[in-house]
Amino acid sequence: MSSYCPNLGNSNTVFFCAIFKLLSFATSKMMYSSRRKPVLYFKEDRRFWSGKCTVYKLFGMCMVLVLVSLLWLQLSCTGDMSRVVVDDGRLPPQPCPLERQASAADNPSWGPHKLALLIPFRERFEELLVFVPFMHTFLNNKKILHKIFVINQMDHYRFNRASLINVGYMESGNDTDYIAMHDVDLLPLNEALDYGFPEEGPFHVASPELHPLYHYKTYVGGILLLTKQHYHMCNGMSNRFWGWGREDDEFYRRLRTAGLQLFRPSGIKTGYETFRHIHDPAWRKRDQKRVAAQKQEQFKVDPEGGLTNLQYKVESRHELTISGAPVTVLNTKLECDTDKTPWCLLN
């Protein structure tokens, strides 16, 4: 068996050839040990996995595990394991994340601004596996520098989308200068949609004329872009909204109180087909219960609450990749003042 590895000018060929050489070396060492005669390994009653556990057997097993790990890493970076399937069967290409991000940062055509994409999240993993690689590719195609944050609520309270967005704003770092408040179940399908820096004022990407479900004039949910300065002017979002809904309506009033003009897309001809809504209401039931005083309080403006009274703890922070797309996961525990908002718990 030859140990010669030809130079074929192909990195993958050289890589697999190197693996083959190492396996050959490990096998020869195990078969021709000075402590055992080679003939014993070929007897029917003395196979490799039988008998005592030797140092050479352990070495061989370790070598196999290491080489399998190297093989997986090689394939993941060449794109063989970094693709995501969408409904129409296409496979958007997913580049090796570190290389793509480095080239984007060095390219002045991408602009000076960087987006923090904030995803309030709890137990919707199927949607997240589609969303993250889709949005990473979408924003890269538009040359939008970005960082994706998944703010994962892991306490025992009811879901609080507004507070999680506040946490994302606080934890997004100084290298980002604007945010996108983005639902995990809403995918933009029209490449003409603008995700650029909203310098003039908040930009509602998922406007009532385009959103597949919500069409009232004061709606600002789904996808909303703001500079960090403008979000701070609003004191963030109210922390009083536990359960699903109404936090966006209250935030619309905050925008008006702060004197900020709201902008929406123009010239988009795709109507209600501009976005793909991937939420399955039969599988993911929304918490729409209204408990005690919550029925009256949900329509009131919260003049003091927001970033100034946000209470939370980030239990852990993880840098991950989903189908080649980098994402930061913030495992977060919110705190609730049950005297002021007893509806954070369901009795």
Disulfide bonds with the S-S distance in Angstrom:
Cys5-Cys17 2.04
Cys77-Cys96 2.30
Cys336-Cys344 2.08
